[in-house]
């Protein structure tokens, strides 16, 4: 594969572009938000312009509800010789492709089983897919050429291809991804209503159980709506389990001896079922991000850094800040001209922000504390800024 187009430069789209670009593939980037597109290009993910001729493969990296329309529009313009997407729901986009796309044979559904709790191009990583499964869901009309192009993409990203029917995929991810996200959100929501001193006893187990709740709510709303039938089925099963669990725990709290004995048997049965369910899932660790001792999140302060839009410059800044404890969270792009640069916001632990500013300034970066000034202000001469959304 020599050329590729990526439509949608969020976390997944930009990570795909970074992964294949380092393998020598020329990538053309597009996004309805020009600032996100420019940020991805500044990271070295590709060229922020349309291709001059059809590319080998177009990757549609948009929410599930938008895949059909974006695919149809791209095929009508003749963007590529083959098309795939990376949405986490597959049956809906497949139906849309078969119903609306001019050339459904050129499309194969795809879903890389990788992600982060952060979103947007600044969260992208070239190694995001390494060693991960990447589901492909060819329809009955998918051509051999389109399927081979998708397999080549998976190989370029160092992932493992898994072929599934779109409906089977959606039923599976409702259990493994979509409902777990809802459960994490429900538990995280309780934290705002918990007893005083909760943060002092919050350990790594809580962080593990709620980490994914930080995902973008609008994107997750789109995903859950697209897979609502399968998600509803799993939630009904959980409701049945909770209907057994609640009275069992109530009995342990204040029932008679017989009720407590029955409650304990019910509780242990549910716990044993959980242990049994985990047995078939390979264990995998994840990096801790922004955790203090015992897994409690530390207070983080903002640092703003001005960077020119030269190839590799943004990546060099992010690497330098990471070494000093800073995490890139979003960016602001000057929209008065392509050469004006970006202002990137980093989050750093409270005790690290000043050190980050000092070290970056010593290396020649224009860095300031967010609460102590801004390098480019709205209304300053010749400049106006727009925030890059992290969705």
Secondary structure as GFF3:
##gff-version 3
##sequence-region A 1 391
A	DSSP	beta_strand	3	7	.	.	.	ID=ss1
A	DSSP	alpha_helix	11	21	.	.	.	ID=ss2
A	DSSP	beta_strand	26	30	.	.	.	ID=ss3
A	DSSP	alpha_helix	34	42	.	.	.	ID=ss4
A	DSSP	beta_strand	57	60	.	.	.	ID=ss5
A	DSSP	alpha_helix	64	77	.	.	.	ID=ss6
A	DSSP	beta_strand	83	85	.	.	.	ID=ss7
A	DSSP	alpha_helix	91	100	.	.	.	ID=ss8
A	DSSP	three_ten_helix	104	106	.	.	.	ID=ss9
A	DSSP	beta_strand	107	112	.	.	.	ID=ss10
A	DSSP	three_ten_helix	121	123	.	.	.	ID=ss11
A	DSSP	beta_strand	133	137	.	.	.	ID=ss12
A	DSSP	alpha_helix	144	156	.	.	.	ID=ss13
A	DSSP	beta_strand	160	163	.	.	.	ID=ss14
A	DSSP	alpha_helix	166	173	.	.	.	ID=ss15
A	DSSP	pi_helix	174	178	.	.	.	ID=ss16
A	DSSP	alpha_helix	179	191	.	.	.	ID=ss17
A	DSSP	three_ten_helix	198	201	.	.	.	ID=ss18
A	DSSP	alpha_helix	204	210	.	.	.	ID=ss19
A	DSSP	three_ten_helix	211	214	.	.	.	ID=ss20
A	DSSP	alpha_helix	217	226	.	.	.	ID=ss21
A	DSSP	alpha_helix	228	254	.	.	.	ID=ss22
A	DSSP	alpha_helix	257	278	.	.	.	ID=ss23
A	DSSP	three_ten_helix	293	295	.	.	.	ID=ss24
A	DSSP	beta_strand	300	307	.	.	.	ID=ss25
A	DSSP	alpha_helix	313	323	.	.	.	ID=ss26
A	DSSP	beta_strand	327	334	.	.	.	ID=ss27
A	DSSP	beta_strand	342	349	.	.	.	ID=ss28
A	DSSP	alpha_helix	353	362	.	.	.	ID=ss29
A	DSSP	beta_strand	366	369	.	.	.	ID=ss30
A	DSSP	three_ten_helix	370	372	.	.	.	ID=ss31
A	DSSP	beta_strand	385	387	.	.	.	ID=ss32
###
